[in-house]
Amino acid sequence: MNLEDRAQSATIRTADATPYAASLIQSLRDIGYSCETALADIVDNSITAGAGSVEILSDLSASEPSVAVLDDGRGMTADELVEAMRPGSRNPLEDRHADDLGRFGLGLKSASFSQCKRLTVLTRRHGVLSGATWDLDAVARTNRWEIELHDDFGSIPWHDRLTGDGTLVIWRSLDRLWGGIENGDSEQIRHVNRILSQSEHHLRLVFHRFMSEGRAPLTLLRNGRRLDPIDPFGTKLPGHQYDRMDRLEMSLGTVEFQAHTLPHHSGLTKAQWDDLGGPEGHLRSQGFYVYRGRRLIIAGSWLGLARQLELTKLCRVRVDIPNTMDPEWKIDVKKASAQLPPKVRERMRRLVENLPQTSKRTYQRKGRRLVDQEYLPIWSRIQKDGGIIYRPDPAHPLIAAFSDKLPMALQDEFATIVAAIGSAMPVASLHADFAGNPEDVRADDSDEAMLIQYARALVPGFVQAGMSDEEILDHLHPIELFRSRWDLSHGLIRDVVNEVRNV
């Protein structure tokens, strides 16, 4: 070392800035996890460890209420367990395997501390069982970064479930999960059970690709009950549409985009439609679905590139990124948010301009069917003065036939009543209902008398045109009034056809 270096080094002064354990470990509790994102972070570790089965366990009526995540992955040695319990055990800049869902080495600890004050991890590797516990009350007393190592496992919940290699993560002292409720054990238990039930939907969505893809899909359970994946794109449902894959090559990896359009709600069961919409409904769940290594990071958002509209709510875009792009996307600790790199944002902006068209066509095609002349609609759709109005069609056979039966003096009065019905359509109420939950808006049920009257108005014209019975049925089946009750309409129409032919 030369004289200049010695002089410089002599002027450098340092001080110990080791963080206080009691303070920092409490800060880790408030990163922003919810119960569902915390559980998902624990499941991430299980998947990274090669687990084929992951089970969410809960026992809230025990003397010490507990929640746990049990997996059959590789497990850890005693030394690996201690390292895993260390906050910040990994450098986020390290290279990782493509299937590694971790990043900061904080997830296990910060996710667990966000919900409980005692975190216990039991793990078995090559038949050897190891265990360790973080107790935040003990850290507050000692102000030391110390964990308890276990030799006796008999008092630890579900320890007997860890029969082979794998890991059991246990939350106890559930102060955050109780949500501050102090009105008795039964109310606390109902509250936590409600939270865990809501978390099911999140887990079924976030890990749906692991649960449905590959030669050995992941099995996810809750207290022995198997959970089914929720595919937000409805790829296996009839009426699903998708575009070709689009790729963007970047320095740290390739981003893949694929647009999907959900089927119209009329072609799905209520359970299927509700699963696709999730707790916030379809209007809020449209948009981009960003996956990092097949794990869902962002679910349903246009990320500031478009507005959430009723006519585009069937449109969803799958975006796949590898974990090598974490720095560019700024994936957070919770793996629940990301930021778009400028190059990706520009590509997605161009993509968004064309994406809603299929969703719009799905709704508009359904709407056009309702006013297509082939289906003899009672309501006519008319473009007038730059707007769209709907009015009953006075030439419709049902209306015209009844008008013809009236005395001439009443026919004009009847026409005025029909026009008044059209003018009195509650447009504002319809707009509000369709903007909220259009799938809940439906036509009133038709009774047998209405079906017979409708058939008697339409069938004579078809008979006079020389149509066969089957041709008449084929023409009337698409009409919503008949189609919605075809089991009854089919026979009634045949009776009316016979009645007309025998006159």
C-alpha positions as CSV (number, residue, x, y, z in Angstrom):
1,M,0.0,0.0,0.0
2,N,1.5,3.4,-1.0
3,L,1.5,6.5,1.2
4,E,-1.6,8.0,-0.6
5,D,-3.6,4.8,0.0
6,R,-2.6,4.7,3.7
7,A,-3.5,8.3,4.2
8,Q,-6.9,7.7,2.6
9,S,-7.6,4.6,4.6
10,A,-6.7,6.3,7.8
11,T,-9.5,8.8,7.3
12,I,-12.2,6.2,6.8
13,R,-14.3,5.7,9.9
14,T,-17.1,3.1,10.3
15,A,-19.8,2.3,12.8
16,D,-22.0,-0.8,13.4
17,A,-25.3,-0.3,11.7
18,T,-26.7,-3.9,12.2
19,P,-30.5,-3.5,12.3
20,Y,-32.2,-4.1,15.6
21,A,-33.9,-7.5,15.4
22,A,-37.0,-6.5,17.4
23,S,-37.7,-3.5,15.2
24,L,-36.9,-4.9,11.7
25,I,-38.7,-8.1,12.2
26,Q,-41.8,-6.2,13.1
27,S,-41.4,-4.2,9.9
28,L,-41.4,-7.4,7.9
29,R,-45.0,-7.9,9.1
30,D,-46.2,-4.9,7.2
31,I,-45.0,-5.4,3.6
32,G,-48.6,-5.6,2.5
33,Y,-49.6,-9.3,2.4
34,S,-53.1,-10.5,2.7
35,C,-53.9,-14.0,3.9
36,E,-54.4,-15.2,0.3
37,T,-51.1,-13.7,-1.0
38,A,-49.3,-15.0,2.1
39,L,-50.5,-18.6,1.5
40,A,-49.6,-18.3,-2.2
41,D,-46.1,-17.3,-1.3
42,I,-45.7,-20.4,0.9
43,V,-47.1,-22.6,-2.0
44,D,-44.5,-21.0,-4.2
45,N,-41.8,-22.6,-2.1
46,S,-43.5,-25.9,-2.2
47,I,-43.6,-25.8,-6.0
48,T,-40.0,-24.7,-6.2
49,A,-39.1,-27.7,-4.0
50,G,-40.7,-30.1,-6.6
51,A,-43.9,-30.8,-4.7
52,G,-46.6,-32.8,-6.4
53,S,-49.2,-32.2,-3.7
54,V,-49.7,-29.2,-1.4
55,E,-52.4,-29.1,1.3
56,I,-53.7,-26.1,3.3
57,L,-54.5,-27.3,6.8
58,S,-56.4,-25.5,9.5
59,D,-57.5,-26.3,13.1
60,L,-59.1,-23.3,14.6
61,S,-60.9,-25.0,17.5
62,A,-57.7,-26.5,19.0
63,S,-56.2,-25.1,22.3
64,E,-53.6,-23.4,20.0
65,P,-55.4,-22.5,16.7
66,S,-53.1,-23.1,13.7
67,V,-52.9,-22.9,9.9
68,A,-50.3,-24.8,7.9
69,V,-49.1,-25.7,4.5
70,L,-47.9,-29.3,3.9
71,D,-46.1,-30.5,0.8
72,D,-44.3,-33.6,-0.4
73,G,-41.4,-31.8,-2.0
74,R,-37.7,-32.4,-1.6
75,G,-37.5,-31.2,2.0
76,M,-34.4,-29.7,3.6
77,T,-31.5,-30.7,5.7
78,A,-31.0,-29.1,9.1
79,D,-28.4,-26.7,7.7
80,E,-30.7,-25.8,4.8
81,L,-33.6,-25.2,7.2
82,V,-31.6,-22.7,9.2
83,E,-30.6,-20.9,6.0
84,A,-34.3,-20.9,4.8
85,M,-35.3,-19.3,8.1
86,R,-32.8,-16.5,7.7
87,P,-34.5,-13.2,6.5
88,G,-33.0,-12.2,3.1
89,S,-31.4,-15.6,2.6
90,R,-31.0,-15.1,-1.1
91,N,-29.7,-12.3,-3.3
92,P,-32.4,-11.4,-5.8
93,L,-29.7,-10.9,-8.5
94,E,-28.6,-14.5,-8.4
95,D,-29.2,-16.7,-11.3
96,R,-32.0,-19.2,-10.7
97,H,-33.6,-22.2,-12.3
98,A,-36.4,-21.4,-14.7
99,D,-38.9,-23.1,-12.4
100,D,-37.7,-21.2,-9.2
101,L,-40.6,-19.0,-8.0
102,G,-38.6,-17.3,-5.3
103,R,-36.5,-14.2,-5.5
104,F,-35.6,-12.3,-2.3
105,G,-35.4,-15.1,0.2
106,L,-38.0,-13.2,2.3
107,G,-41.3,-14.9,1.2
108,L,-41.5,-17.6,3.8
109,K,-40.7,-15.2,6.7
110,S,-42.5,-12.0,5.6
111,A,-45.6,-13.9,4.4
112,S,-45.8,-15.9,7.6
113,F,-45.1,-12.9,10.0
114,S,-47.8,-10.9,8.2
115,Q,-50.4,-13.4,9.6
116,C,-48.9,-14.8,12.8
117,K,-46.3,-14.4,15.6
118,R,-45.0,-17.9,15.7
119,L,-43.7,-19.6,12.5
120,T,-42.6,-23.2,12.8
121,V,-41.1,-25.2,9.9
122,L,-40.7,-29.0,10.0
123,T,-38.9,-30.6,7.1
124,R,-37.8,-34.1,6.3
125,R,-34.9,-34.9,3.9
126,H,-33.7,-38.4,3.3
127,G,-35.6,-39.6,6.3
128,V,-34.1,-37.1,8.7
129,L,-36.6,-34.7,10.4
130,S,-35.6,-31.2,11.4
131,G,-37.6,-28.3,12.9
132,A,-37.2,-24.6,13.8
133,T,-39.4,-21.8,15.1
134,W,-39.4,-18.0,14.8
135,D,-41.2,-16.6,17.9
136,L,-41.7,-12.8,17.5
137,D,-42.4,-12.3,21.2
138,A,-39.0,-13.9,22.0
139,V,-37.3,-11.7,19.5
140,A,-39.0,-8.6,21.1
141,R,-37.7,-9.6,24.5
142,T,-34.1,-10.5,23.5
143,N,-33.6,-8.2,20.4
144,R,-31.6,-11.1,18.9
145,W,-31.9,-12.8,15.5
146,E,-32.3,-16.3,17.1
147,I,-34.6,-19.2,16.1
148,E,-35.5,-22.2,18.3
149,L,-34.3,-25.6,17.0
150,H,-36.4,-28.6,17.8
151,D,-35.4,-32.1,18.9
152,D,-38.8,-33.1,20.2
153,F,-41.7,-32.7,17.6
154,G,-44.5,-34.3,19.6
155,S,-46.2,-31.0,20.5
156,I,-46.1,-29.5,17.0
157,P,-49.4,-29.7,15.1
158,W,-49.6,-32.2,12.2
159,H,-46.0,-33.4,12.8
160,D,-47.3,-37.0,12.2
161,R,-48.4,-36.0,8.6
162,L,-44.8,-35.5,7.5
163,T,-44.1,-39.2,6.9
164,G,-41.9,-38.8,3.8
165,D,-39.7,-36.1,2.4
166,G,-41.4,-32.8,2.4
167,T,-42.0,-29.6,4.4
168,L,-44.7,-28.4,6.9
169,V,-45.0,-24.7,7.5
170,I,-47.1,-23.9,10.6
171,W,-48.6,-20.5,11.6
172,R,-49.5,-20.1,15.3
173,S,-50.3,-17.1,17.5
174,L,-52.6,-15.9,14.7
175,D,-52.9,-12.3,15.9
176,R,-53.1,-10.8,12.4
177,L,-55.6,-13.4,11.1
178,W,-58.0,-12.8,14.0
179,G,-58.4,-9.3,12.6
180,G,-58.8,-7.7,16.0
181,I,-62.0,-9.6,16.8
182,E,-62.5,-10.0,20.5
183,N,-66.1,-11.1,20.7
184,G,-65.5,-14.8,21.5
185,D,-63.9,-17.8,19.9
186,S,-66.8,-18.7,17.7
187,E,-66.8,-15.4,15.9
188,Q,-63.1,-15.5,15.5
189,I,-63.3,-18.9,14.0
190,R,-66.0,-17.9,11.6
191,H,-63.9,-14.9,10.6
192,V,-60.8,-16.9,9.8
193,N,-62.7,-19.6,8.0
194,R,-64.3,-17.0,5.8
195,I,-60.8,-15.6,5.0
196,L,-59.5,-19.1,4.2
197,S,-62.4,-19.8,2.0
198,Q,-61.8,-16.6,0.1
199,S,-58.2,-17.6,-0.2
200,E,-59.2,-20.8,-2.0
201,H,-60.4,-18.9,-5.1
202,H,-57.1,-17.0,-5.2
203,L,-55.0,-20.1,-5.0
204,R,-57.1,-21.9,-7.6
205,L,-56.5,-19.0,-9.9
206,V,-52.8,-18.2,-9.2
207,F,-51.7,-21.8,-9.6
208,H,-54.2,-23.0,-12.2
209,R,-51.5,-23.7,-14.8
210,F,-49.6,-25.9,-12.4
211,M,-52.8,-27.7,-11.5
212,S,-53.8,-28.4,-15.1
213,E,-50.6,-28.6,-17.2
214,G,-47.8,-31.1,-17.6
215,R,-47.5,-34.8,-17.1
216,A,-47.9,-34.6,-13.3
217,P,-50.2,-31.6,-12.5
218,L,-50.0,-30.2,-9.0
219,T,-52.6,-31.4,-6.5
220,L,-53.9,-28.6,-4.2
221,L,-56.0,-29.5,-1.2
222,R,-57.6,-27.8,1.7
223,N,-58.2,-30.1,4.8
224,G,-58.3,-33.1,2.5
225,R,-60.7,-31.6,-0.1
226,R,-59.2,-31.3,-3.6
227,L,-59.4,-27.9,-5.2
228,D,-60.1,-27.5,-8.9
229,P,-58.1,-25.0,-11.0
230,I,-59.8,-21.8,-12.3
231,D,-58.7,-21.1,-15.9
232,P,-59.4,-17.3,-16.3
233,F,-59.5,-17.8,-20.1
234,G,-62.1,-20.6,-20.2
235,T,-59.9,-22.4,-22.7
236,K,-61.9,-25.7,-22.4
237,L,-65.3,-24.1,-22.5
238,P,-67.5,-24.1,-25.7
239,G,-67.3,-20.7,-27.4
240,H,-63.9,-19.8,-26.2
241,Q,-61.8,-17.9,-28.8
242,Y,-58.1,-17.1,-29.0
243,D,-55.6,-15.4,-31.2
244,R,-52.1,-16.6,-32.3
245,M,-49.2,-16.2,-29.9
246,D,-47.2,-12.9,-30.2
247,R,-43.6,-12.7,-29.0
248,L,-41.3,-9.9,-28.0
249,E,-37.6,-10.7,-27.8
250,M,-35.7,-8.7,-25.1
251,S,-32.2,-8.9,-23.7
252,L,-33.2,-10.8,-20.5
253,G,-35.8,-13.1,-22.1
254,T,-38.9,-13.4,-24.3
255,V,-42.3,-12.0,-23.5
256,E,-45.2,-13.9,-24.9
257,F,-48.7,-12.5,-25.5
258,Q,-51.9,-14.4,-26.4
259,A,-55.4,-12.8,-26.5
260,H,-58.4,-14.8,-25.4
261,T,-62.2,-14.1,-25.5
262,L,-64.5,-15.7,-23.0
263,P,-67.8,-17.3,-24.2
264,H,-71.0,-15.4,-23.8
265,H,-72.6,-16.0,-20.4
266,S,-75.7,-17.5,-22.1
267,G,-73.6,-20.5,-23.1
268,L,-72.2,-21.2,-19.5
269,T,-73.6,-22.4,-16.3
270,K,-73.9,-19.9,-13.4
271,A,-71.1,-21.7,-11.6
272,Q,-68.8,-21.5,-14.6
273,W,-69.6,-17.8,-15.2
274,D,-69.1,-16.9,-11.5
275,D,-65.7,-18.8,-11.3
276,L,-64.5,-16.9,-14.4
277,G,-65.6,-13.5,-13.0
278,G,-64.3,-14.0,-9.5
279,P,-65.3,-12.0,-6.4
280,E,-65.2,-8.7,-8.2
281,G,-67.1,-9.8,-11.3
282,H,-66.3,-9.8,-15.0
283,L,-66.1,-6.0,-15.5
284,R,-63.2,-5.8,-13.1
285,S,-61.5,-9.0,-14.2
286,Q,-61.0,-8.2,-17.9
287,G,-57.5,-7.2,-19.1
288,F,-54.0,-8.6,-18.8
289,Y,-53.0,-11.7,-16.9
290,V,-49.3,-11.6,-16.3
291,Y,-47.5,-14.9,-15.5
292,R,-44.0,-15.3,-14.2
293,G,-42.9,-18.9,-14.7
294,R,-46.6,-20.0,-15.1
295,R,-47.4,-18.4,-11.7
296,L,-50.0,-15.6,-11.9
297,I,-48.7,-12.2,-10.8
298,I,-51.3,-9.8,-12.1
299,A,-54.9,-10.9,-12.6
300,G,-57.2,-8.7,-14.7
301,S,-56.0,-5.1,-15.4
302,W,-55.5,-3.1,-18.5
303,L,-52.5,-1.6,-16.7
304,G,-53.5,2.0,-17.6
305,L,-53.6,1.2,-21.3
306,A,-57.4,0.9,-21.7
307,R,-60.6,1.5,-19.8
308,Q,-62.6,-1.4,-18.4
309,L,-65.8,-1.4,-20.5
310,E,-68.9,-3.6,-20.6
311,L,-68.4,-4.5,-24.2
312,T,-64.7,-5.6,-23.6
313,K,-65.2,-7.5,-20.4
314,L,-64.9,-10.9,-22.3
315,C,-61.4,-10.0,-23.4
316,R,-58.3,-11.2,-21.5
317,V,-54.7,-11.4,-22.5
318,R,-52.2,-13.9,-21.2
319,V,-48.7,-12.5,-20.8
320,D,-45.8,-14.8,-20.0
321,I,-42.4,-13.7,-18.7
322,P,-39.5,-15.7,-17.4
323,N,-38.0,-15.1,-13.9
324,T,-34.9,-13.8,-15.6
325,M,-36.8,-10.6,-16.3
326,D,-37.6,-9.8,-12.7
327,P,-35.4,-6.7,-12.5
328,E,-37.0,-5.2,-15.6
329,W,-40.5,-5.9,-14.4
330,K,-39.7,-4.9,-10.8
331,I,-41.6,-7.9,-9.3
332,D,-42.3,-7.1,-5.7
333,V,-41.7,-9.3,-2.6
334,K,-45.3,-10.5,-2.5
335,K,-45.2,-11.4,-6.2
336,A,-48.5,-9.6,-6.5
337,S,-47.5,-6.6,-8.7
338,A,-45.1,-5.6,-11.4
339,Q,-44.2,-2.6,-13.6
340,L,-44.1,-2.7,-17.4
341,P,-40.8,-2.1,-19.1
342,P,-41.1,0.7,-21.7
343,K,-40.6,-1.6,-24.7
344,V,-43.2,-4.0,-23.4
345,R,-45.7,-1.2,-22.6
346,E,-45.5,0.1,-26.2
347,R,-46.1,-3.4,-27.6
348,M,-49.0,-4.0,-25.3
349,R,-50.4,-0.6,-26.2
350,R,-50.6,-1.6,-29.9
351,L,-52.0,-4.9,-28.9
352,V,-54.8,-3.4,-26.9
353,E,-56.0,-1.4,-29.9
354,N,-57.2,-4.5,-31.6
355,L,-58.0,-6.9,-28.7
356,P,-61.5,-5.7,-27.8
357,Q,-62.9,-6.3,-31.2
358,T,-63.6,-10.1,-30.6
359,S,-65.2,-9.4,-27.3
360,K,-67.4,-6.7,-28.9
361,R,-68.3,-9.1,-31.7
362,T,-69.4,-11.7,-29.2
363,Y,-71.8,-9.4,-27.5
364,Q,-72.9,-7.6,-30.7
365,R,-73.5,-10.9,-32.5
366,K,-75.7,-12.0,-29.6
367,G,-77.5,-8.6,-29.8
368,R,-78.0,-8.8,-33.6
369,R,-79.6,-12.3,-33.3
370,L,-82.3,-10.7,-31.1
371,V,-83.2,-8.2,-33.9
372,D,-82.5,-10.4,-37.0
373,Q,-85.5,-10.6,-39.2
374,E,-85.0,-14.3,-39.6
375,Y,-86.1,-14.7,-35.9
376,L,-89.2,-12.6,-36.2
377,P,-88.5,-10.2,-33.3
378,I,-91.3,-8.3,-31.7
379,W,-88.9,-5.4,-31.1
380,S,-87.3,-3.5,-34.0
381,R,-83.9,-1.9,-33.7
382,I,-83.8,1.4,-35.5
383,Q,-81.0,3.9,-36.0
384,K,-82.4,7.4,-35.7
385,D,-80.7,10.9,-35.4
386,G,-77.4,9.3,-34.6
387,G,-78.9,7.1,-31.8
388,I,-80.5,3.7,-31.5
389,I,-84.1,3.2,-30.5
390,Y,-86.1,0.0,-29.9
391,R,-89.9,-0.1,-30.6
392,P,-92.5,-2.9,-30.9
393,D,-93.0,-3.9,-34.6
394,P,-96.6,-3.3,-35.5
395,A,-96.2,-5.6,-38.5
396,H,-95.1,-8.5,-36.4
397,P,-97.6,-11.4,-36.9
398,L,-98.6,-11.6,-33.2
399,I,-99.4,-7.8,-33.1
400,A,-100.9,-7.6,-36.6
401,A,-103.1,-10.7,-36.1
402,F,-104.6,-9.3,-32.9
403,S,-105.1,-5.9,-34.5
404,D,-107.0,-7.4,-37.4
405,K,-109.4,-9.0,-35.0
406,L,-110.3,-5.6,-33.5
407,P,-113.1,-3.4,-34.8
408,M,-111.8,-0.7,-37.1
409,A,-112.5,2.0,-34.4
410,L,-110.2,0.3,-31.9
411,Q,-107.3,-0.5,-34.3
412,D,-105.8,3.0,-34.2
413,E,-106.2,3.1,-30.4
414,F,-104.4,-0.3,-30.2
415,A,-101.5,1.0,-32.4
416,T,-101.1,4.0,-30.1
417,I,-100.9,1.7,-27.1
418,V,-98.2,-0.4,-28.8
419,A,-96.2,2.7,-29.7
420,A,-96.6,4.0,-26.1
421,I,-95.1,0.8,-24.8
422,G,-92.0,1.4,-27.0
423,S,-91.7,5.0,-25.9
424,A,-92.0,4.1,-22.2
425,M,-89.1,1.6,-22.4
426,P,-87.0,2.2,-19.1
427,V,-83.7,2.8,-21.0
428,A,-81.9,4.3,-18.0
429,S,-82.7,1.3,-15.8
430,L,-81.8,-1.1,-18.5
431,H,-78.5,0.7,-19.0
432,A,-77.7,0.6,-15.3
433,D,-78.5,-3.1,-15.0
434,F,-76.5,-4.1,-18.1
435,A,-73.5,-2.0,-16.9
436,G,-73.6,-3.9,-13.6
437,N,-74.5,-7.5,-14.1
438,P,-75.9,-8.1,-17.6
439,E,-76.0,-11.8,-17.0
440,D,-78.7,-11.2,-14.4
441,V,-81.0,-9.4,-16.8
442,R,-83.4,-11.8,-18.6
443,A,-86.8,-12.0,-20.2
444,D,-89.8,-12.9,-18.2
445,D,-90.9,-16.5,-18.4
446,S,-93.6,-17.4,-20.9
447,D,-96.5,-19.6,-20.0
448,E,-98.4,-22.1,-22.1
449,A,-101.2,-19.7,-23.1
450,M,-98.6,-17.2,-24.4
451,L,-96.8,-19.9,-26.4
452,I,-100.0,-21.1,-28.0
453,Q,-101.1,-17.6,-28.9
454,Y,-97.6,-16.8,-30.4
455,A,-97.7,-20.1,-32.4
456,R,-101.2,-19.3,-33.7
457,A,-100.0,-16.0,-35.0
458,L,-96.9,-17.4,-36.8
459,V,-97.8,-20.9,-38.0
460,P,-100.6,-20.0,-40.6
461,G,-98.1,-18.0,-42.7
462,F,-95.6,-21.0,-42.8
463,V,-98.4,-23.4,-43.7
464,Q,-99.6,-21.2,-46.5
465,A,-96.0,-21.0,-47.7
466,G,-96.1,-24.8,-48.1
467,M,-93.6,-25.7,-45.4
468,S,-93.6,-29.2,-43.8
469,D,-94.1,-29.7,-40.1
470,E,-90.3,-30.1,-39.6
471,E,-89.5,-27.0,-41.5
472,I,-91.9,-25.0,-39.4
473,L,-90.3,-26.4,-36.2
474,D,-86.8,-25.5,-37.6
475,H,-87.9,-21.9,-38.3
476,L,-89.6,-21.4,-34.9
477,H,-86.9,-23.0,-32.7
478,P,-84.5,-20.1,-32.9
479,I,-87.1,-17.7,-31.5
480,E,-86.1,-17.0,-27.9
481,L,-89.7,-17.3,-26.7
482,F,-89.9,-20.9,-28.0
483,R,-86.3,-21.9,-27.6
484,S,-86.1,-21.1,-23.9
485,R,-89.0,-23.6,-23.3
486,W,-88.5,-25.9,-26.2
487,D,-89.5,-29.0,-24.2
488,L,-93.0,-27.5,-24.0
489,S,-93.0,-25.4,-27.2
490,H,-92.2,-28.4,-29.4
491,G,-95.5,-30.2,-28.8
492,L,-97.6,-27.0,-28.7
493,I,-96.4,-25.9,-32.1
494,R,-97.2,-29.4,-33.6
495,D,-100.7,-29.1,-32.1
496,V,-101.2,-25.6,-33.7
497,V,-99.8,-26.9,-37.0
498,N,-102.4,-29.7,-37.0
499,E,-105.1,-27.3,-36.0
500,V,-104.3,-25.0,-38.9
501,R,-104.0,-27.8,-41.4
502,N,-107.4,-29.2,-40.4
503,V,-109.3,-26.0,-40.7
